[in-house]
Amino acid sequence: MQELKLDTREFIPLCDLLKTVGLCQTGGHAKQVIADGQVMVDGKVELRKRCKIKQHQVVEFAGQKVKIVKR
């Protein structure tokens, strides 16, 4: 499981997270896979592109998992 450390921010938008960790090449691609229902947050399908992902949440896409941790 990959980890993403948040600095001073309390959250990261879901579409930005997918791009930041390299699971999607572009923000447009990230928004498309979210809209298609391919992304899960904490085990549930998430369709909100700008959903606020916070500390301790787990995002799943394409067989990869990313956990958000505080720095």
Buried (B, 14 or more C-beta within 10 A) or exposed (E): EEEBEBEEEEBBBBBBBBBBBEBBEEBEBBBBBBEEEEBBBEEEEBEEBEBEBEEEBBBBBEEEEBEBEEE
